[in-house]
């Protein structure tokens, strides 16, 4: 058996096993559901006190939560939205506030980019924003987290919207719902890689202006659904190719994930130099890359690791204003949740040691709340 035959067979075997796990984890139809949220979580996501929510319930106003025998209250995600509407705390865009497009990027795999994108998109949806998550990585890790197995589910990717032939589709044709209210996803699959091959060919064709303007394609696609979303979170591939460049030129903000180790920071310096050169060329073609903000986010951070502390200090000494104040802490809770294709917002706290889960949630929530504050500032809402 040739090497090609072996890896095809083993790839198929892994795919079939993953599908079995999905069916076991999410019966009866292998579709992801979403847990209920505690009173404390709902108070935080809606932005009111726990005592106020209790008073609402006791006075018969608002929604009817599930109440346990010990008096604990639990709400569904749709009920959170109902409470927001009742309390006039819906954070949707207003007036001339523009669609916010956050590109999450890094040159290197393993920087926590997809984990960051998934938790950020879900957090913003739970806070009441209308969110579109776009998986732009042909490896489709973000897609898998949303319960879609590309090679089996055959969901279309953004390639259908970016392609250069007459089979091109509008982005509305490739958007899929998720198990989170307020959150849709554009899945990825291996076909996305075709864009990397087709773009340089389109650029060389004398009769095609489309190739020369490849970097406008995501922005143009999003214009169709501009009024349906407040925030778009784009999980870019771990390479500086045409997909990443197209995303960056559509972005209003950029989050660069960084694992605080010397090799990763060396790699990032090369990424930044290459990116800067390419964006200069894009600007030379008359396309302005204008960002409301960009930040470096430290990921997989281990606070007790002295070399990591030194790397963080090294970055802060150079880029203090562009560094996120909060770090994405490395946690077994995040990796354990990933074993079942879930995030911290999906798993039950009771499945973990309480202190482990709480530390991980505190770190993730702090990072996401900081991004939400940056979004508010971009809209000019200085007081939220």
C-alpha positions in Angstrom: 0.0 0.0 0.0 1.4 3.4 -1.0 1.9 6.3 1.5 -1.1 8.1 -0.2 -3.3 5.1 0.3 -2.2 4.7 3.9 -2.9 8.3 4.9 -6.3 8.3 3.1 -7.3 5.2 4.9 -6.2 6.6 8.3 -7.8 10.0 7.7 -11.1 8.2 6.9 -10.7 6.1 10.1 -10.2 9.2 12.2 -13.2 10.9 10.6 -15.5 7.9 11.2 -14.4 7.7 14.9 -15.0 11.4 15.4 -18.5 11.1 14.0 -19.2 8.2 16.4 -18.1 10.4 19.3 -20.4 13.2 18.1 -23.4 10.9 17.9 -22.6 9.6 21.4 -22.1 13.1 22.9 -25.1 14.8 21.2 -28.0 12.3 20.9 -30.5 11.8 19.4 -29.7 13.8 16.2 -25.9 14.5 16.7 -26.7 18.2 17.0 -25.1 20.4 19.7 -27.4 21.8 22.3 -26.7 24.4 24.9 -26.8 24.2 28.7 -28.7 26.4 31.0 -26.9 29.3 32.8 -26.8 30.1 36.5 -28.2 33.2 38.1 -24.7 34.6 38.6 -23.8 34.0 34.9 -27.0 35.6 33.7 -26.6 38.6 35.9 -23.1 39.1 34.5 -24.1 38.6 30.8 -27.2 40.8 31.1 -25.4 43.5 33.2 -27.6 43.6 36.3 -27.3 42.4 39.9 -28.3 38.9 41.0 -30.7 40.4 43.6 -32.5 42.4 40.9 -33.0 39.3 38.8 -34.4 37.5 41.9 -36.8 40.4 42.5 -38.0 40.2 38.9 -38.7 36.5 39.2 -40.4 36.8 42.6 -42.6 39.7 41.4 -43.7 37.6 38.4 -42.0 39.8 35.8 -39.7 38.7 33.0 -39.0 35.1 32.3 -39.6 31.9 34.3 -36.3 30.3 35.2 -35.9 26.6 36.1 -35.7 26.4 39.9 -34.0 23.5 41.7 -35.2 22.0 45.0 -32.5 24.1 46.7 -33.8 27.3 45.2 -31.1 27.8 42.5 -32.3 29.5 39.4 -31.1 28.6 35.9 -31.9 30.3 32.6 -31.7 29.4 28.9 -29.8 31.6 26.5 -33.0 32.7 24.8 -34.4 33.7 28.2 -31.3 35.9 28.6 -32.3 37.7 25.4 -35.8 38.1 26.7 -34.5 39.7 29.9 -32.3 42.1 27.9 -35.3 43.2 25.8 -37.4 43.7 28.9 -34.7 45.7 30.6 -33.8 47.7 27.5 -30.2 46.4 27.6 -29.9 45.1 24.0 -26.4 46.2 22.8 -27.0 46.1 19.0 -25.4 48.7 16.7 -27.2 52.0 16.5 -27.4 54.7 13.9 -24.1 55.0 11.9 -22.1 52.6 14.1 -20.3 50.4 11.6 -20.0 46.6 11.6 -17.0 45.5 13.6 -14.8 42.9 11.9 -12.2 41.3 14.2 -9.4 39.3 12.5 -7.7 36.9 14.9 -4.3 36.1 13.4 -0.9 34.5 14.0 1.7 33.2 11.6 2.2 30.0 13.7 -0.1 27.2 14.6 -0.7 26.4 18.3 -0.9 30.0 19.5 -4.5 29.6 20.8 -6.0 31.5 17.9 -9.0 29.2 17.3 -9.7 28.8 21.1 -9.6 32.6 21.4 -11.9 33.1 18.4 -14.5 30.5 19.6 -14.7 31.8 23.1 -14.8 35.5 22.0 -17.6 34.8 19.5 -19.7 32.9 22.1 -19.1 35.5 24.8 -20.2 38.3 22.6 -23.3 36.4 21.6 -24.2 35.7 25.2 -23.8 39.4 25.9 -26.5 40.0 23.3 -24.5 41.1 20.3 -25.4 39.6 16.9 -22.3 37.7 15.9 -21.0 36.0 12.8 -18.0 33.7 13.2 -16.0 33.0 10.0 -13.7 30.0 9.9 -11.1 30.9 7.3 -8.7 28.1 8.1 -8.9 25.1 5.7 -8.1 22.8 8.7 -11.6 23.8 10.0 -10.9 23.6 13.8 -13.4 26.3 14.6 -16.0 24.6 12.4 -15.5 21.4 14.4 -16.0 23.2 17.7 -19.4 24.2 16.4 -20.4 20.5 15.8 -19.8 20.5 12.1 -17.6 17.8 10.6 -16.6 19.2 7.2 -15.8 16.0 5.4 -19.1 14.4 6.4 -21.6 17.3 6.7 -20.6 18.9 3.4 -21.4 22.4 4.5 -20.2 25.1 2.0 -17.3 27.3 3.1 -16.5 31.0 2.4 -14.7 29.7 -0.7 -18.1 29.7 -2.4 -18.3 33.4 -1.8 -14.7 34.2 -2.7 -14.2 32.0 -5.9 -13.6 33.7 -9.2 -15.9 31.7 -11.5 -19.7 31.9 -12.3 -20.5 29.5 -9.5 -19.9 32.1 -6.9 -22.6 32.4 -4.2 -23.6 35.2 -1.8 -22.4 34.9 1.8 -26.0 34.4 3.0 -25.9 31.0 1.2 -23.1 29.7 3.3 -24.0 31.0 6.8 -25.1 28.3 9.2 -26.9 28.6 12.6 -25.1 27.4 15.8 -26.4 26.2 19.2 -26.0 29.7 20.5 -28.7 32.3 19.9 -27.2 35.4 18.3 -24.3 33.4 16.8 -24.0 32.1 13.2 -21.0 30.5 11.6 -19.5 30.3 8.1 -17.8 26.9 8.2 -14.5 26.0 6.6 -13.3 23.0 4.6 -10.3 22.0 2.6 -11.8 23.7 -0.5 -10.8 27.1 1.0 -7.2 26.2 0.0 -8.3 26.6 -3.6 -8.5 30.4 -3.1 -4.7 30.4 -2.4 -4.1 28.8 -5.8 -6.7 30.6 -7.8 -5.9 34.2 -6.6 -2.5 34.5 -8.2 -3.9 33.0 -11.5 -6.7 35.5 -11.4 -4.2 38.3 -10.8 -2.2 37.3 -13.9 -5.3 37.3 -16.2 -5.3 40.5 -18.3 -9.1 40.5 -18.6 -9.7 40.2 -14.9 -9.8 43.1 -12.5 -11.2 40.8 -9.8 -7.8 39.1 -9.1 -6.0 42.4 -8.8 -8.7 43.5 -6.2 -8.7 40.1 -4.4 -8.3 41.9 -1.0 -11.8 43.5 -1.3 -13.7 40.2 -1.6 -14.5 39.5 2.1 -15.5 43.1 2.7 -17.8 43.1 -0.4 -19.3 39.8 0.8 -20.0 41.1 4.3 -21.8 44.2 2.8 -24.7 41.9 1.9 -25.3 41.0 5.6 -24.1 44.2 7.1 -27.4 45.0 8.8 -27.8 41.5 10.3 -24.8 41.5 12.6 -22.9 43.7 15.1 -19.6 41.8 15.1 -17.8 39.4 12.8 -15.0 37.3 14.3 -12.6 35.8 11.7 -10.4 32.9 12.6 -7.6 33.3 10.1 -5.3 30.4 8.9 -1.8 30.2 10.5 -0.1 31.5 7.4 0.3 34.8 5.6 -1.5 33.9 2.4 -4.3 35.4 0.3 -7.0 34.3 2.8 -5.4 36.1 5.7 -4.6 39.2 3.6 -8.2 39.3 2.4 -9.5 39.1 5.9 -7.1 41.8 7.2 -8.2 44.3 4.6 -11.8 43.7 5.6 -11.0 44.0 9.3 -11.8 47.0 11.5 -9.6 45.5 14.3 -6.9 42.8 14.7 -6.1 40.5 17.5 -2.7 38.9 17.3 -2.4 35.9 19.5 1.1 35.3 21.0 2.4 32.3 23.0 5.0 33.9 25.3 8.1 31.8 24.3 11.2 32.9 22.5 10.7 30.8 19.3 7.1 32.1 19.0 8.1 35.7 19.4 10.9 35.3 16.9 8.3 33.9 14.5 6.0 36.7 15.2 8.6 39.3 14.4 9.0 37.7 10.9 5.2 37.7 10.6 5.0 41.4 11.4 7.8 42.4 9.0 6.2 40.4 6.1 2.7 41.6 6.9 3.9 45.2 7.0 5.6 44.9 3.6 2.5 43.3 2.0 0.1 45.8 3.5 2.3 48.7 2.2 1.8 47.1 -1.3 -2.0 46.9 -0.7 -2.0 50.6 0.3 0.0 51.4 -2.8 -2.8 49.9 -4.8 -5.2 52.4 -3.3 -6.8 50.3 -0.6 -6.5 51.9 2.9 -6.2 49.4 5.8 -7.8 51.4 8.5 -8.1 49.8 12.0 -10.0 51.0 15.0 -7.6 49.1 17.2 -5.2 46.2 17.2 -3.8 44.3 20.2 -1.4 41.5 21.1 -3.1 38.9 23.2 -0.9 36.6 25.4 -2.3 33.0 25.1 -1.6 29.7 26.9 0.0 31.8 29.7 1.4 30.1 32.7 1.7 32.7 35.5 4.3 30.7 37.5 6.5 30.1 34.5 9.5 32.6 34.9 10.6 32.5 31.3 7.1 33.3 30.2 6.9 36.2 32.6 10.1 37.5 31.1 8.7 37.2 27.6 5.6 39.1 28.6 7.7 41.8 30.2 9.8 42.0 27.1 6.7 42.6 24.9 5.2 45.1 27.4 8.4 47.1 27.4 8.0 47.6 23.6 4.3 47.5 23.0 2.6 48.6 26.2 -0.3 50.4 24.5 -1.0 47.5 22.1 -0.9 44.8 24.7 -4.1 43.4 26.1 -4.2 43.9 29.8 -5.6 40.5 30.4 -4.0 37.2 29.3 -5.6 33.9 28.1 -4.3 31.5 30.9 -3.4 28.0 30.0 -5.9 25.6 31.7 -6.8 21.9 31.7 -10.4 23.0 31.8 -10.1 24.5 28.2 -8.3 21.4 26.9 -10.6 19.0 28.6 -13.7 20.8 27.2 -12.1 20.6 23.8 -12.0 16.8 24.0 -15.8 16.8 23.5 -15.6 19.7 21.0 -16.9 22.2 23.5 -15.8 25.5 25.0 -16.0 26.7 28.6 -19.3 28.4 27.9 -20.8 25.0 26.9 -19.5 22.6 29.5 -21.1 22.2 32.9 -19.1 23.6 35.8 -19.9 20.4 37.8 -17.7 18.4 35.3 -14.6 20.0 36.7 -12.9 20.8 39.9 -14.7 24.1 40.8 -11.4 26.1 41.3 -10.0 24.9 38.0 -13.1 25.8 36.1 -13.5 29.2 37.9 -9.9 30.2 37.2 -10.2 29.4 33.5 -13.6 31.2 33.2 -12.3 34.2 35.0 -9.4 34.6 32.6 -11.4 34.0 29.5 -14.2 36.3 30.6 -11.6 39.1 31.4 -10.1 38.9 27.9 -13.5 38.9 26.2 -14.8 41.7 28.3 -11.7 43.8 27.4 -12.5 43.1 23.7 -16.1 44.1 24.2 -15.0 47.4 25.8 -12.8 48.0 22.7 -15.8 47.4 20.5 -17.8 49.9 22.5 -15.1 52.5 22.3 -14.9 52.0 18.5 -18.6 52.8 18.3 -18.0 55.9 20.5 -19.8 54.5 23.5 -17.3 55.6 26.0 -19.5 54.6 28.9 -20.6 51.3 27.3 
